[in-house]
Structures are given as C-alpha cells and as structure tokens.
Amino acid sequence: MAIDALMLFAAVVVADLGAPRAGVPPTPALWLAAFPLLTFAFMAARGMYRPSIFLRVLDDLRVAVTATALAAMIVLSLRILTADDPWVAAQTARLWAFASVYLLAGRVVLSWGELQARRRGESVRPTLVVGAGHVGRLTAKRLLEHPELGLRPVGFLDKEPREAGDGDGLPVLGASWDLDRVVAEHGVRHVVLSFSTAPPRVLLRVLRRCQELGVEVSMVPRFYEKVVGHIGIEYLGGIPLMTAQPTNPRSWQFAVKYATDRVVAAGLLVLVSPVLLAAAIGVWATMGRPIVFRQARAGRDGRVFEILKLRSMRPSQTGQPGSAELPPGTAPGGVEEDDRRTPLGSVLRRTSIDELPQLWNVLRGEMSLVGPRPERPEYVDVFSGQIDRYGDRHRVKAGITGWAQVHGLRGRTSLADRVEWDNYYIENWSLWLDVKILLLTVLAIVRPSHSE
C-alpha cells in the first residue's frame, strides 16, 4: 500500500508539473486528489491489500491497470457533467497514463525484490504441514521445489503418518497435541492443513489454536483435484455447499479461442518470416534436406497430426532413431539417446526458434497457441494406462506452449506433474490465462533452462 501511495503521488505530481510543457493547463486540485483516491478504492475492492501467500505479479499488474482506467473514466465523466472544459480529456489521459506506468513500475520492483529475497532464503515463513500422507508430502515437496513461494516446510504433524518420506527429508515433529511446542521450537508462521487420519474435531482444534497463536492457516480441500477457480458457494444454514464450475472445452469460448489462435498465428507467421527464412537457410547449409522435421503427435480427442519443427539434429547413425528408455513416471523430451544436435540446432532449441513452424499447425487448426504439449501416439497409449487423468489432456487442442511448460515442466520431467498442470489449465481456462502463459513463455525464452 505504501509503494502504491508513493507511486500514485509521484504520478500525479509529475503529470501536473509537466502539463505546461505539453501544452496542457494544470488539472484542478479536486480532481488531482479524486483520481488516486478512486484508484486506491478500486484496488482495495479487488483484494490488492489483503494478505496473500504467493506473488502474482502479472495478475496484480492487470488489476492496477484496470483500477486506473476505471478511476480515469469516472473522473472524466464527472468533469464532463459538471464543467465545460476543452482540456478535460487531455488532463485525464495524462493522469491515467502516468499513474499506470508508475504503479506498474512500483509493483514490478517490489515483487522482484521480494522474489530475490525468498530465493536467498530471506523473507520466508517456516511452515508446518498437518498430515504426513501422500497429499501432505506432495504439498511439502511442491513448497520445497519452489522457494520463491515464500513458505519453507520444516516438518509434519501427524499421529499416524501413513507413508515414509518421498525424498523430502522432512521429519514428523509430533502429533496434534504437540502443536504449541512445535510452533515455538521452529518459529512456525504458517500451517497447511492437509489430509490426516485425525478426526475432523481434532483438525478443527488445530485450526482454532493456530488462530489464537497468530499463525496463518491454509487448507487442502477434499476432492482437491476437482476444485477449480470458478466455484459457487451457497449456505444451507451454516453448511457451505460448494459447486465447481469448470470451463467447458466444448463451449463457444473455446471456439472463439481457436478462431483467435488462427488469426494471431497468421500475423505471427508474417512477422517471424525473416527469422524462419534465415533459420531454414542455416539448417539447409549445415545439414541439408529435409529442413523441416515432421513427427506424428496426438492432439484433440486423440486425433493424430504431423507436428512441424525446424531440424536441429543430424540423422541417427542407424537411420531409425528409436525411443529411449525412460525412468518410471518421466515424460519424454529433450535430447534422447546420443546427442546429435548441431551447433546451430542447439541455438535453435535454446531460443525455441525450432518451434516456430508450429504456427502453421495452428493456422491449419491442428494446434492452439496455448494448450497441453502433444505427445507421440505410442507414448499416449502407454501413459493413458499408467497416469491418472492423462487422457483428459486431449479435451482441448495441443499447444505450442502450455501452463506446465512455463512452470518448468519441459523435457524429462515428472509426467504426473505435467498432467496435473495441464488439466488445471483446461478446467480454469480464461483469455487472461492464455495471455499470462504467453508472457511467461517469452520470459522463459529469455531465461532458458533446457529445451524440449
């Protein structure tokens, strides 16, 4: 809140002081004060100043731009109704532009500083997980894998842990009646209530005691696999009835998405054609023909199509590159068998330029810009019988990039995690989520880790 107040104050001052140089008269003081107050009100109404566990920079930026736009529209409307001033539009537009830029800059700098502090182990909250079963250990594992979330698990609370640790190395620190001692000894500031063999009344006591101790509490709900972002809640007396409202992949919204994909793909093909031409010439000069690599992949409803990529590897010595053996639960991808990448091919993969021909797949309606990455049919048959909900990924078109990929699940990574992220994307789809994934994809290309 302090950062937003400082940025709004600076924006109003700079916009007003610089107005004469732009040939615009200064804005009356009443409206200079009303604009930031309205912006604050809209941001507060959207929950921007409520405590939050995770950093959601892109979502915060969207809310900030929306809040300044709404404030500007209200100021503009009121001024038009109350006065006949030809400079109303110019003055209000300057306020909106300066406030948007300053708010975005302040939020980005603040979030970047917080993120770096968390990655260094600073500004993190020691976290206790109640329940040492599969879900509890999965929750702890995810928190350990992502220190930037700001929650560092220190151990579990469970009278009867069902499983041994799954590589998390975290101890069971006691049972529910040891809560006070564990909180004091480990400086616990956050508790995650997961699944446990303890009866509901015991978990409810834990929750109440955490609130008395001033410890934040999060809960993993039952049937968490089916809990989506769009949930309706109605009350039957004091009993909440939750109705999940997942996005329907057969709805008109997805039809609009796919039509938009084709239009955007056509425009991008024109924009990147010089890059594609230069890369194609480079592939032809270093490896000869064919320039484009084609491979069968399974898309929407399991339909098989040929995915297109620029070649980045020399032909296999045997002439028949096979599928390398994969560790259990690991997705295929990356460099399989011997590394046959050329120097140019390594660059193409690292920058994802080799994926650009898939814009043609999008234009032909075989793929989408954003969606689950498509897999080879022979792997699909195997994984469908091994991984829960693997086939649910095929409810939508495959994508050039996806929610799983922007969260680091590229190449040989956990297949179950990929499926989880992909199904989350499908059931929580929105136009904003697609835009966010595309923005995160650009950041991932700028800071590549490994290629798929």
C-alpha positions as CSV (number, residue, x, y, z in Angstrom):
1,M,0.0,0.0,0.0
2,A,2.8,2.4,0.8
3,I,4.5,1.7,-2.5
4,D,1.2,2.3,-4.4
5,A,0.6,5.5,-2.5
6,L,4.1,6.8,-3.3
7,M,3.8,5.9,-7.0
8,L,0.4,7.5,-7.3
9,F,1.6,10.7,-5.6
10,A,4.6,10.8,-7.9
11,A,2.5,10.2,-11.0
12,V,0.0,13.0,-10.1
13,V,2.8,15.5,-9.3
14,V,4.8,14.7,-12.5
15,A,1.7,14.7,-14.7
16,D,0.6,18.1,-13.4
17,L,4.1,19.7,-13.3
18,G,4.8,18.6,-16.8
19,A,1.5,19.6,-18.2
20,P,2.5,23.2,-19.3
21,R,5.4,21.7,-21.3
22,A,2.9,19.5,-23.1
23,G,0.7,22.5,-23.8
24,V,-2.0,21.3,-21.3
25,P,-3.2,23.5,-18.5
26,P,-2.8,22.2,-14.9
27,T,-5.6,19.9,-13.6
28,P,-7.8,21.4,-10.8
29,A,-6.7,20.2,-7.3
30,L,-10.0,18.5,-6.6
31,W,-9.6,16.0,-9.5
32,L,-5.9,15.5,-8.7
33,A,-7.0,14.3,-5.3
34,A,-10.0,12.3,-6.5
35,F,-8.1,10.3,-9.1
36,P,-5.6,8.5,-6.7
37,L,-8.4,8.0,-4.1
38,L,-10.6,6.3,-6.6
39,T,-7.7,4.2,-7.8
40,F,-7.0,3.1,-4.2
41,A,-10.6,2.2,-3.7
42,F,-10.8,0.0,-6.8
43,M,-7.5,-1.8,-5.9
44,A,-8.7,-2.4,-2.4
45,A,-12.0,-3.7,-3.6
46,R,-10.1,-6.3,-5.8
47,G,-8.2,-7.5,-2.7
48,M,-4.8,-6.0,-3.6
49,Y,-4.1,-5.2,0.0
50,R,-5.3,-8.4,1.6
51,P,-2.6,-10.8,2.9
52,S,-1.6,-13.2,0.1
53,I,0.6,-16.3,0.2
54,F,2.0,-16.2,-3.3
55,L,3.4,-13.4,-5.5
56,R,1.1,-13.0,-8.6
57,V,2.9,-10.2,-10.4
58,L,1.0,-10.4,-13.7
59,D,-2.4,-10.6,-12.0
60,D,-1.5,-7.6,-9.9
61,L,-0.5,-5.6,-12.9
62,R,-3.7,-6.3,-14.6
63,V,-5.7,-5.1,-11.6
64,A,-3.6,-2.0,-11.4
65,V,-4.2,-1.0,-15.0
66,T,-7.9,-1.8,-14.6
67,A,-8.2,0.3,-11.5
68,T,-6.5,3.4,-13.0
69,A,-8.7,3.0,-16.1
70,L,-11.9,2.9,-14.1
71,A,-10.8,5.9,-12.0
72,A,-9.9,7.9,-15.1
73,M,-13.3,7.1,-16.7
74,I,-15.2,8.2,-13.5
75,V,-13.2,11.5,-13.3
76,L,-13.7,12.1,-17.0
77,S,-17.4,11.5,-16.8
78,L,-17.9,13.7,-13.7
79,R,-15.9,16.6,-15.2
80,I,-17.8,16.5,-18.4
81,L,-21.1,16.6,-16.5
82,T,-20.0,19.4,-14.1
83,A,-17.9,21.7,-16.4
84,D,-17.4,22.7,-20.0
85,D,-13.6,22.4,-20.2
86,P,-12.0,21.5,-23.5
87,W,-8.9,20.2,-21.7
88,V,-10.7,17.5,-19.7
89,A,-9.8,14.6,-21.9
90,A,-6.1,15.5,-22.2
91,Q,-5.7,16.1,-18.5
92,T,-7.4,12.9,-17.5
93,A,-5.5,10.9,-20.1
94,R,-2.2,12.2,-18.7
95,L,-3.3,11.2,-15.2
96,W,-4.2,7.7,-16.3
97,A,-1.0,7.2,-18.4
98,F,1.4,8.4,-15.7
99,A,-0.4,6.5,-12.9
100,S,-0.5,3.3,-14.9
101,V,3.2,3.4,-15.7
102,Y,4.3,4.4,-12.2
103,L,2.1,1.8,-10.5
104,L,3.4,-0.9,-12.7
105,A,7.0,0.1,-12.1
106,G,6.5,0.2,-8.3
107,R,4.8,-3.2,-8.3
108,V,7.4,-4.9,-10.5
109,V,10.3,-3.6,-8.4
110,L,8.7,-4.5,-5.2
111,S,7.8,-8.0,-6.4
112,W,11.3,-8.6,-7.9
113,G,12.9,-7.6,-4.6
114,E,10.6,-9.9,-2.6
115,L,11.2,-12.8,-5.1
116,Q,15.0,-12.4,-4.8
117,A,14.8,-12.3,-1.0
118,R,12.8,-15.5,-1.0
119,R,15.2,-17.3,-3.3
120,R,18.1,-16.3,-1.0
121,G,16.2,-17.8,2.0
122,E,15.2,-14.5,3.4
123,S,11.6,-13.3,3.8
124,V,10.3,-16.9,4.1
125,R,7.8,-18.3,6.6
126,P,8.6,-21.6,8.4
127,T,5.7,-23.8,7.5
128,L,4.2,-26.9,9.3
129,V,2.2,-29.4,7.3
130,V,-0.5,-31.2,9.2
131,G,-0.9,-34.7,7.7
132,A,2.1,-36.8,6.6
133,G,0.3,-38.9,4.0
134,H,0.5,-38.7,0.2
135,V,-1.1,-35.3,-0.2
136,G,0.7,-33.8,2.7
137,R,4.1,-34.9,1.4
138,L,3.2,-33.8,-2.1
139,T,2.4,-30.4,-0.7
140,A,5.7,-30.2,1.2
141,K,7.5,-31.4,-2.0
142,R,6.0,-28.6,-4.1
143,L,6.9,-26.0,-1.5
144,L,10.5,-27.2,-1.4
145,E,10.7,-27.2,-5.2
146,H,9.5,-23.6,-5.3
147,P,11.2,-21.5,-2.6
148,E,10.1,-18.3,-4.3
149,L,6.6,-19.0,-2.9
150,G,7.9,-18.0,0.5
151,L,6.8,-21.0,2.5
152,R,9.6,-23.2,3.8
153,P,8.3,-26.5,5.3
154,V,10.0,-27.6,8.5
155,G,8.2,-30.9,9.1
156,F,4.9,-32.7,9.6
157,L,2.4,-33.0,12.4
158,D,0.7,-36.4,12.3
159,K,0.0,-39.1,15.0
160,E,-0.1,-41.9,12.4
161,P,1.8,-41.0,9.3
162,R,0.8,-43.3,6.5
163,E,4.0,-43.2,4.4
164,A,7.7,-42.7,4.7
165,G,9.2,-39.6,3.2
166,D,9.2,-39.3,-0.5
167,G,12.6,-37.7,-0.9
168,D,11.5,-34.6,1.0
169,G,13.7,-35.4,4.0
170,L,11.3,-33.7,6.4
171,P,10.6,-35.2,9.9
172,V,7.3,-35.9,11.6
173,L,7.7,-33.5,14.5
174,G,4.8,-34.7,16.6
175,A,1.0,-35.2,16.9
176,S,-1.7,-32.6,17.1
177,W,-1.2,-32.1,20.8
178,D,2.4,-31.0,20.1
179,L,1.3,-28.0,18.1
180,D,2.3,-25.4,20.7
181,R,5.7,-26.9,21.2
182,V,6.5,-27.3,17.5
183,V,5.4,-23.8,16.7
184,A,7.6,-22.4,19.4
185,E,10.7,-24.5,18.7
186,H,10.6,-24.0,14.9
187,G,9.2,-20.5,14.7
188,V,6.3,-21.7,12.6
189,R,4.4,-18.8,11.0
190,H,2.2,-20.8,8.6
191,V,0.3,-24.1,8.9
192,V,-1.1,-26.2,6.0
193,L,-3.9,-28.5,7.0
194,S,-3.6,-31.5,4.7
195,F,-5.3,-34.9,4.8
196,S,-4.8,-36.8,8.1
197,T,-6.2,-39.8,9.9
198,A,-7.1,-37.4,12.8
199,P,-10.9,-36.9,13.2
200,P,-12.3,-33.6,12.0
201,R,-12.8,-32.2,15.5
202,V,-9.1,-32.6,16.2
203,L,-8.2,-30.7,13.0
204,L,-10.7,-28.0,13.9
205,R,-9.0,-27.6,17.3
206,V,-5.6,-27.3,15.5
207,L,-7.1,-24.6,13.3
208,R,-8.5,-22.6,16.2
209,R,-5.3,-22.9,18.2
210,C,-3.3,-21.6,15.2
211,Q,-5.6,-18.6,15.0
212,E,-5.1,-18.0,18.7
213,L,-1.3,-18.2,18.2
214,G,-1.4,-15.8,15.3
215,V,-0.3,-18.4,12.8
216,E,-1.7,-18.3,9.3
217,V,-3.6,-21.4,8.1
218,S,-4.2,-22.8,4.7
219,M,-6.2,-25.9,3.9
220,V,-6.1,-28.5,1.2
221,P,-9.7,-29.3,0.5
222,R,-11.2,-32.8,0.0
223,F,-11.6,-33.6,-3.7
224,Y,-8.9,-31.0,-4.4
225,E,-8.4,-32.5,-7.9
226,K,-11.9,-31.1,-8.8
227,V,-11.6,-27.7,-7.1
228,V,-11.4,-25.1,-9.8
229,G,-11.0,-21.3,-9.8
230,H,-14.7,-20.8,-10.6
231,I,-16.7,-22.0,-7.5
232,G,-20.2,-21.1,-6.4
233,I,-20.8,-21.2,-2.7
234,E,-24.3,-21.3,-1.1
235,Y,-25.1,-21.9,2.5
236,L,-27.5,-24.4,3.9
237,G,-27.7,-22.9,7.4
238,G,-24.1,-22.9,8.5
239,I,-23.1,-25.6,6.0
240,P,-21.4,-24.3,2.8
241,L,-22.3,-26.1,-0.4
242,M,-19.6,-25.7,-3.0
243,T,-20.4,-26.2,-6.7
244,A,-17.4,-26.5,-9.0
245,Q,-17.9,-24.7,-12.3
246,P,-15.0,-25.8,-14.6
247,T,-14.6,-24.4,-18.0
248,N,-16.3,-26.4,-20.8
249,P,-13.8,-27.3,-23.6
250,R,-16.8,-27.6,-26.0
251,S,-18.2,-24.1,-25.2
252,W,-18.4,-21.1,-27.5
253,Q,-15.5,-19.5,-25.6
254,F,-13.1,-22.2,-26.8
255,A,-14.5,-21.8,-30.4
256,V,-13.6,-18.1,-30.1
257,K,-10.1,-19.1,-28.7
258,Y,-9.4,-21.3,-31.6
259,A,-10.5,-18.7,-34.2
260,T,-8.4,-16.1,-32.5
261,D,-5.4,-18.6,-32.5
262,R,-5.6,-18.8,-36.3
263,V,-5.7,-15.1,-36.8
264,V,-2.8,-14.5,-34.4
265,A,-0.8,-17.3,-35.9
266,A,-1.2,-15.9,-39.4
267,G,0.0,-12.5,-38.2
268,L,2.9,-14.0,-36.3
269,L,4.0,-16.1,-39.4
270,V,4.3,-12.8,-41.3
271,L,6.2,-11.2,-38.5
272,V,8.7,-14.0,-37.9
273,S,9.1,-15.0,-41.6
274,P,12.5,-13.3,-41.8
275,V,13.7,-15.3,-38.8
276,L,12.2,-18.5,-40.2
277,L,13.9,-17.9,-43.6
278,A,17.3,-17.3,-42.0
279,A,17.0,-20.3,-39.8
280,A,15.9,-22.5,-42.7
281,I,18.9,-21.4,-44.8
282,G,21.1,-22.2,-41.8
283,V,19.6,-25.7,-41.4
284,W,20.0,-26.3,-45.2
285,A,23.6,-25.2,-45.2
286,T,24.6,-27.2,-42.1
287,M,22.5,-30.4,-42.5
288,G,21.0,-30.3,-46.0
289,R,17.5,-31.5,-46.6
290,P,14.9,-32.0,-45.2
291,I,14.8,-28.7,-43.5
292,V,11.6,-29.3,-41.5
293,F,11.3,-32.2,-39.1
294,R,7.9,-34.0,-39.0
295,Q,6.6,-36.3,-36.4
296,A,3.2,-37.8,-35.5
297,R,1.6,-36.4,-32.4
298,A,-1.8,-36.9,-30.7
299,G,-4.0,-33.8,-30.4
300,R,-7.6,-33.1,-29.5
301,D,-9.7,-36.2,-29.0
302,G,-6.6,-38.3,-29.7
303,R,-6.5,-37.3,-33.4
304,V,-3.0,-37.8,-34.9
305,F,-1.4,-35.0,-36.9
306,E,2.2,-34.2,-38.0
307,I,3.9,-31.6,-35.8
308,L,6.4,-29.4,-37.6
309,K,9.8,-28.2,-36.3
310,L,13.0,-27.0,-37.8
311,R,15.6,-29.7,-37.8
312,S,18.1,-29.3,-35.1
313,M,19.8,-32.8,-35.1
314,R,21.8,-34.9,-37.5
315,P,20.3,-38.2,-38.7
316,S,20.7,-41.2,-36.4
317,Q,23.6,-43.5,-37.3
318,T,21.2,-46.4,-37.5
319,G,18.8,-44.4,-39.7
320,Q,16.0,-45.3,-37.3
321,P,16.0,-43.2,-34.1
322,G,14.1,-45.1,-31.5
323,S,12.5,-44.1,-28.3
324,A,15.0,-44.0,-25.4
325,E,14.2,-45.9,-22.2
326,L,12.6,-43.6,-19.7
327,P,12.6,-43.7,-15.9
328,P,9.2,-44.6,-14.4
329,G,6.9,-41.6,-14.3
330,T,9.1,-39.5,-16.5
331,A,7.9,-37.7,-19.6
332,P,9.9,-38.0,-22.9
333,G,11.5,-35.0,-24.4
334,G,14.8,-33.2,-24.7
335,V,17.8,-34.9,-26.3
336,E,17.1,-38.7,-26.5
337,E,19.8,-41.3,-26.9
338,D,23.0,-39.8,-28.3
339,D,23.3,-36.0,-28.6
340,R,23.1,-35.3,-32.3
341,R,22.5,-31.6,-32.1
342,T,24.4,-29.3,-34.4
343,P,25.8,-26.0,-33.0
344,L,23.0,-24.2,-34.9
345,G,20.5,-26.8,-33.7
346,S,21.5,-26.0,-30.1
347,V,20.8,-22.3,-30.7
348,L,17.5,-23.0,-32.3
349,R,16.4,-25.2,-29.4
350,R,17.6,-22.8,-26.7
351,T,15.7,-19.9,-28.3
352,S,12.7,-22.0,-29.3
353,I,13.1,-20.9,-32.9
354,D,12.8,-24.5,-34.0
355,E,9.2,-24.5,-32.7
356,L,8.1,-21.6,-34.9
357,P,6.9,-23.8,-37.8
358,Q,4.1,-25.0,-35.4
359,L,2.4,-21.7,-36.2
360,W,1.5,-23.4,-39.4
361,N,-0.1,-26.3,-37.4
362,V,-2.1,-23.6,-35.5
363,L,-3.2,-22.0,-38.8
364,R,-4.3,-25.4,-40.1
365,G,-6.4,-25.9,-36.9
366,E,-4.4,-28.8,-35.6
367,M,-2.9,-27.0,-32.7
368,S,-3.5,-23.9,-30.5
369,L,-1.1,-21.3,-29.3
370,V,-1.6,-22.4,-25.7
371,G,-2.5,-25.8,-24.5
372,P,-1.0,-29.1,-23.4
373,R,2.0,-30.2,-25.4
374,P,1.2,-33.0,-27.7
375,E,2.8,-36.5,-27.3
376,R,3.7,-39.3,-29.7
377,P,0.8,-41.8,-30.2
378,E,2.9,-44.7,-29.0
379,Y,3.6,-42.9,-25.7
380,V,0.0,-41.8,-25.3
381,D,-1.2,-45.4,-25.4
382,V,1.3,-46.3,-22.6
383,F,0.8,-43.2,-20.4
384,S,-3.1,-43.4,-20.6
385,G,-2.9,-46.7,-18.7
386,Q,-0.3,-45.5,-16.2
387,I,-1.1,-41.9,-15.3
388,D,-4.4,-40.9,-13.8
389,R,-6.3,-38.4,-15.9
390,Y,-3.7,-38.5,-18.7
391,G,-6.4,-38.8,-21.4
392,D,-8.2,-35.7,-20.0
393,R,-5.4,-33.6,-21.6
394,H,-6.9,-34.4,-25.0
395,R,-10.1,-32.5,-24.3
396,V,-8.6,-29.4,-26.0
397,K,-6.1,-28.8,-28.8
398,A,-2.5,-29.3,-28.1
399,G,-0.5,-26.1,-27.8
400,I,2.9,-24.6,-28.8
401,T,3.3,-23.6,-25.1
402,G,1.4,-24.5,-22.0
403,W,0.8,-24.0,-18.3
404,A,3.1,-26.9,-17.5
405,Q,5.9,-25.7,-19.6
406,V,6.0,-22.2,-18.2
407,H,6.3,-23.8,-14.7
408,G,9.5,-25.6,-15.7
409,L,7.9,-29.0,-16.8
410,R,9.8,-29.3,-20.1
411,G,11.9,-32.2,-21.3
412,R,12.3,-35.2,-19.0
413,T,10.3,-34.1,-16.0
414,S,7.5,-35.6,-13.9
415,L,4.7,-36.9,-16.1
416,A,2.2,-36.8,-13.3
417,D,3.0,-33.2,-12.6
418,R,2.6,-32.3,-16.3
419,V,-0.8,-33.9,-16.3
420,E,-1.8,-32.1,-13.2
421,W,-0.8,-28.7,-14.6
422,D,-2.4,-29.4,-18.0
423,N,-5.7,-30.3,-16.5
424,Y,-5.7,-27.3,-14.2
425,Y,-5.2,-25.1,-17.3
426,I,-8.2,-26.8,-19.1
427,E,-10.6,-26.5,-16.2
428,N,-9.6,-22.9,-15.3
429,W,-9.1,-21.6,-18.8
430,S,-9.7,-17.9,-19.5
431,L,-8.4,-15.5,-22.1
432,W,-6.3,-13.8,-19.4
433,L,-4.7,-17.2,-18.5
434,D,-3.7,-17.6,-22.2
435,V,-2.2,-14.1,-22.2
436,K,-0.3,-14.8,-19.0
437,I,1.1,-18.0,-20.3
438,L,2.3,-16.3,-23.5
439,L,4.0,-13.6,-21.4
440,L,5.7,-16.2,-19.2
441,T,6.8,-18.1,-22.3
442,V,8.6,-15.0,-23.5
443,L,10.3,-14.7,-20.2
444,A,11.3,-18.4,-20.3
445,I,12.8,-18.0,-23.7
446,V,14.8,-15.0,-22.5
447,R,16.0,-17.1,-19.5
448,P,16.1,-20.6,-21.0
449,S,16.9,-23.7,-18.8
450,H,16.7,-26.6,-21.1
451,S,15.0,-27.5,-24.4
452,E,12.1,-29.9,-25.0
